[in-house]
Amino acid sequence: MRQLEISSDKKVFSLLVPVLALTAVGIGWLTAQLGFLVPGVLVSLLLVLPFLYSIFKEPKVGIISLIVYGFIFNLLAREIGHFPYIYVVEGFLALTWLGAIFHTTKQYDWSYLNKEICVLGFVWTLVYILELFNPARSNIFGWMLDFRYPMLWVLLVPLCLMIFNTKKDLNLFLILIIAMSLLATLNGVKQIKFGLSQAEQTWLSTSGYMTHVIFGELRAFSFYTDASQFGASQAHLFVVALVLAFGPFKLWKRVLCGLAALAFLYGESISGTRGALFTIFIGLGVVVFITKNFKITVIALTVVVMGFCFLKFTSIGQSHFEIRRMRSALRPHDASFNLRLTNQIRIEKYLSSHPFGGGVGAIGFTGRNYNKGTYLASIPPDSYWVKVWAEFGTPGFILWISLMMYIIGKSCGIVWNTKDKGLKFKLTALTAGFTGIIISSYSNEIMNMMPSSMIIYISWSFIFLGPKLDREIQQEAAHV
């Protein structure tokens, strides 16, 4: 019997060797004919196929991968290029949906699709679709590019509600966004202290010089599209980490969150992003509003008041670029601020004869690239609020701001009613963070950009899951 097994193994081996040899020769010949495309494709398949298998085996792998990718895809685009990396986001979402739909060992609760946060997303998506019939008739390609924003809402939020919805998932989400943001902080420090990589320098020389070198000082942009997005994201995570640092957690966790908060505050300062200050002020203001913890309220109010007074009423540190740049955000005579007001007057004039706006994609990046020569395309919105107003008109803006205010109010109500202290601090951090980003999007189009948009939508999911998570924690405590 043993001899038969050895003989069988020898036959298999004798057949395998020529097959592998022929395969190697074939790959070599194709490489000689087509270059390194063939081995590149093969290596990609070796990486992609196990990843696809893991998503269909456990769909939440797709969401975890999306969280990490949301931070680094701009780094890939800048350092490697030659590929539209932003569209991989839709690829992750599509694969995760397929994994959830065709999963064979788990039954997901599809009733989560009825939650109001999903319904609101569908409503806003429908408004986008109706904009196709806007009499202003903006270019369809501009509409398609901007349509990605509501699609991320209606694809990501329901997925998280169904498959990324446990206390462990919430903890993992917080760990991931803090860890990835710290990596971004370190990269920003590297840019300021040690210089740019070749790819970063090329981007700065060709695209970013006008806005990222102010009075000879570099504004750090790290992995992100620009310094504004980097600064806003750092401010967002500063609020999240600071709240967690005062939560009812183990001392070492609180210390790490406190150190992370300090790092994020420094990251925000080297970005030279003035609007990010409002993310911090608004975020901490929300903490004061929704918390019943006297210590947290006093600390948050102290930080806000001292920070505001330091920038508004003193000239201390004026020789430092970072402080001088942030201080200009609170000066009403600032030329940039006055130019924004002038642009808003121009948009108001246009809307007087176009009550439903210029249509999706009529202003900003899509306006410049797909609606050249039109009135709105020549006006920089400098604000997501203004962009919504210009594209949808006053009725559309009122609807959008009503949706945002409802979500903020509902989130505060959920936090108020949360009984478990640890969960309450986590939900407070997420609520304060996303509220700060939404309000500060008045100064820049922050909430539509990665990773801020992804963090906002996943935050909404966990906040609206708050009552469920709270009940589960109470039940666990009752059985102990």
N, C-alpha and C positions, 0 to 999 in steps of 0.2 A: 504494500500500500504506500509505504514511504517513497519507494522508488518511482511509483506512478505519479505522486505529487511533484517530485523533483523533475520528472520528465515533462509534466504539464507546465511547470513554471518556466522551464527552459524554452518550450515552444512559444509561450507568451512573450518571453523576453526576446527570442529570436525574431518574432514578428514586430515587436515594439521598436526595436533598434532601427530597422530600415524606415519605418513610418516616421519616427522622430528625425532621422537623418534627412529624409525627403522634405519634411516640413521645414527644417532649418534651411535647406537649400532653397526651397520656395520662398521663404521669408527674405533670405539674402538677395535673391533675384529681384523680388518685388521692391526691396529697399533700394537696389541699384537703379531700378527703373523709375520709381516714384519718390525717392528720397526717404526721409525719416518719418513720413506719414504713416507707413505700415506699422513699424514697431511702436509708434506713438499710439495708434489705434488699439493695438494688441495690449499694451500696458494699460490703457484706459479701460478696456474691457475687463482686465484682471482686477481692476479696482472697482469698476461700476457694478459688475455682476454680483459680487458678495454684498455690496451696499443695497442693491435692489432686493436681494433675498432677505436682508435684515429688515427692510421696511415692510415687506409683505409678511414677515414673521412677527414683527412688533412695530406697528405703524407709528408709534410715538418717536421712534428713531428719526423719522422724517422731520418732525417738529424740532427735536433737539439739534439736528443738523442745520435746519433753517436758522435757528437762533445763533449758532456759531457763524454760519455763512453770512448772515446779515451784517456782521461786524467786519468781515475781511474781504468781501467781494470787490470793494473798491481798491484794496491793496493788490489783488490779483489783476484787476484791469489796468492798474497803473504800472505794475512791475512786469507783467507778462504781456497783456494786451492781446490783440488779434482774435477777440471773442467777445460777444455781448453777454458778459457775466451776469448782468442784472436779470436776464430772463431765466437764469437757473432757479431763481426764487419761485417762479411759476411752476418750474419742473418739480421742485421739492413738494409743492402743494398738490400738484396733480398726482404724483406718485403716492403721497400720503393718503389722499382721498381714495385712490384705487386700493391701497392696502387696507383701509378701513372697510370699504365696500365688499371686498372679496376675501376678507379675513375668515378663516374656517374654524378657529378655535375660540374666538371671543364674540360675544353678542353686544354690540354697542347700543346705547340708549339714544335712538334717533329723535326722541321727544325734545331733546335739548335744542333742536332747530326752532322750536316754538318760543324760546326765550326772547324777551323783548329786545336784548342787545342784538340778536340776529335779525329780528323783524325790522329794527331801525336801520340796520345795514342794508337790508333788501329795499327799504323805502328810498334810501339815498342812492342806491344803485339804479333804481327805477327812474329817479330824477335825471341821472346821467344819460340813461337811454332816451328819455323824452327830449333831452337837449339835441338829439340828432335832428329834431324837427324845428329847432330854433330858426326864426327867419333870418338871423344874421349869417347863418350857414358858414361856420368855420370849417377848416379842412378836416376831412375824415381821419387822416393819419394823425393829426394832432389830438383828435378825440380818442383814438385808439390808444395812444401813449398815455394820456391822462386817465383813461378808464381803468388802468391798472390799480389806481389808488382805492376806489370802492371795491374792486374785485378782491384785493388783499383782505379787506374787512370781511366780506361775505364768505371767503374761503377759509381764512385762518381762524376766526373766532369760533365758528361751529365745530371745527376740527378739535380745537383745544377743549371746548366744552365736553366733547364726547370721549376723547382718548388721552388728553393731557390734563387730568382733572382731580388729582389726588394731592394730599398734603405733601407727600414726597416730591411730586412733580412741581409744586409751588416752591419748595426749598431748592430743588435743582435749578429752576428758572432763575431764582434770585442769585444763586451761586454763579451760574453761567454769565449773567449780564454784568455782575460785579467783576468777575475774573476777566472777561473779555474787555471790559472798559478799562481795567487796570493795565492790560497789555497796550491798549490804545494810549493811555497816559504815558507809559514808558516810551512808546514810539514818538509821541509828541515832545517829550523831554529830549530824546535823542536828536530830533530835528533842530531844536533850539540850541542845545549844548554842543553837539558833535557834528552837525551838518546834515544835509539831505543825501539820500541815495541818488544814483545816476538817474533813475526813472523819475524820482520826485523832483529833481532839479530840472529835468526835461519838461515835466508838467508845469512847473512854476514858470519856466522861461516862455512856454508857448501859450499857456492858458491862465495861470493864476497870479501873474506878477502884479497886475493892476490892483488887485484886492488883497493880496497876501503879503505884500511888502509895503508897510506904512512908515514913512519917514525913516527909511533904511532898516526898519525892524521887521523880522519875519514873524508872521502869525502861524503858529503850529496848526496843522490840519490832520496829522496822524494818518489813520487808515481811511478817513472819511472823504466825501466828495469835496469838502472845503472846510475852512476854519470855522465858519458859522455853525455847520452841523456838528463838528467836533466839540466846540464850546458848549452848545446846547445840550448835547448828549452827556458831557461831563457834568454840567449843572444838574441835569435830570438825575444822574446816578449819585451825585452829592446829596441830594435831598433824600433819596432812597436809603443810602448807606447811613446817613446821619440819624434818621428815624430809627433804623434797626439797631444802631449803636446804643440807644437808650431803652431797648426792649427788654422783656423779662427772659433773657437768654443767658447761657453760660458766659462767664467773664471773658474767656479768650475769644469767643465769637464777637462779643461787643467791642473788644479792643481792636480786633481785625476790621470790623465795620467802621470804627472811628478813624483808624489809620487810612482806610480806603477813602473815606469822606474827605480827609485832608488832601489826599493825592488828587482826587477829582476836582477839588477847589483850585488846586494849583494848575491842573490841566485846563480848567476853564479860563484861568487868568492868562496863560501863555497863548491861548487861541485868539486873544484880542477881540472876542465876540461880545459886543455890548449888550445885545438883546438877551444873552444867556443870564444876565443878572436878574431879569424879571422872572425867569424860570425858578431861580432860587428864592426870590422874594415871595412870589405867588405860591410856590410849593410850601414854604415854611408857613405862609399865611393860612393855607389849607390845614396844615397840621394843627395850628392854633385853634382853628375853627371846629375841627371834628374831634380833637382829643379831649378827654376829661382828666388827663394827667397834668397836675399843676406844675410839676417840674419841667415836663416837656414844653408846656405853654410858655413858661418864663424863659427857658433857654431859647426857644424859637423866636419869641418876641425880641429878646435881647440881641440875637444875631441880626435880625432884620433891621431893627432901629439903629443899632451901632453901625452896621454896614451902610445903611442909607445916609446917616449923618456924616460918616467918614468921607463918603464920596461927594455928597452934596454940599457940605458946609465947610470943608477943610481943603487945603492944598498939600497935605502931607503926602510924601511919596510921589510928587508930581514929576520928578525926574525919571521915574520908572515908566517904561512904555506901557506895561500891562495895566498899571493903576491909572495912568493918564487916559488910556483908551476906554476903560470902564467908566471913568468919571464923566467922559463926554456924553455917555448915554443919558445922564441926568441934567444935561445943560440944554434948555429949550432953544438957545440961539445956535445950536449945532447946525452946520450947513447941510449935513446929510439928512437930519430930521426935517428941516424946512423944505428940502427937495422932495421928500416923500409926501409932505402935505400938498405941495404944488402938483405932483402927479395924481394925487387923489382928487383934486379939483378938476383936472383934465378928464379923469374917468367919470366923475359925476356929470360933467357936461355931455359926455357920450351917452350915458345911461338915461338922460332926459328924453332922448328919442329912441332908446332901445331898452324898454323896461325889463326885458328878460335877459339882458346881457348880450355879450358877443358870442356866446357858445363855448363849450368845453374846448380848451386848446387855443383860445384866441389871444392869450396874453402870456407873458413870461417866456420860458424856453421854447415851448411848443408854438407860441405865437411868432417868435423870431424865426423859427425853422420851418414852419408849415403854413404860416399866414403872413408872409412878407408883404409889405406894402399897405397893410391894413392899419387903421387908426390905433387900435389897442396894442398891436404888435410892437409899436414904437414906444410904448410906455412900460417901464419896469414896475411890476407890482410891489416888489420889496416886502411882500407880506402875503401869507396864505389867506388871511381874512379878506384883504383887498382883492386877491385873485378870485376867490369865490364870488365876491360882490360883482366884479367885472364880468365874469363868465356867466353867472346865473341871474344877475340883476338883483334888485332889492328883495323881491319875493323869495328867490332861491337862497339869498344870504340869510333872511329871517328864518327860513326853514332849517338851514344848516346850523346856525347859532342856537336855535331852539333844541335841536338834537343834542348838540354838545352840552348845553346847560342841563338838559334832562339827565344825560349820562353822568355828569359831575354830581348833580343833586342826588340821583339814585345811589351812586357809589357812596356818597357821604352817609346816606341813610342806612345802607348795608353795614358800613363800618360802625355807626352808632349802635346798631342792634347786635353786633358780634359780641359774644360772651367770653370766648377764650382770649386771654390777654395776648398770648403769642401771635395768634392769627390776626388779632385786631391790629397789632403793630405792623405786621406784614402788609395787610390791606391798606392801612393808613399810609405806609410808604409808597405803595403803588398808586393810590389815589392822589396823593400830593404830587408825585412825580409826573403823572400824565396830565394833571390839571395845569401844572406849571408849563408844560410843553404846549398845550393847546392855547393858553392865554398868550404866551410869548411868541406863538406863531403869527401874532399880529405884526411882529417886526421882521420875521423871515419865514420862508416856507419850510418850516422845520418838521412838522408832524407828518409830512408825506415822504420824508427821506429815511432811508435805512441808516442806523438801526432803530431810530426813534419810532417810526411807524409800527414796526414789528413789536417793539416793547409795549407800545400803547395798546395794541389789539390783544396781545396775550395778557396784559394787565387787566383789561376789561373782562376777559374770560374768567380769570381767577376771582376778581371782585364780585362778579355776578354769580360765581359758584360759592361765594362766601357763606350763605346760609346753609348750604349742603355740607361744606367742610366743617362748619361750626357744629352742626348736629352730629356729624361723625366723631368729632373730638369729644363732645359731651358724652356720647354713647360709650366711647372707649374708656373715658374716665369713670363712668358709672359701673363698668365691669371690672375695674381694677380692685 
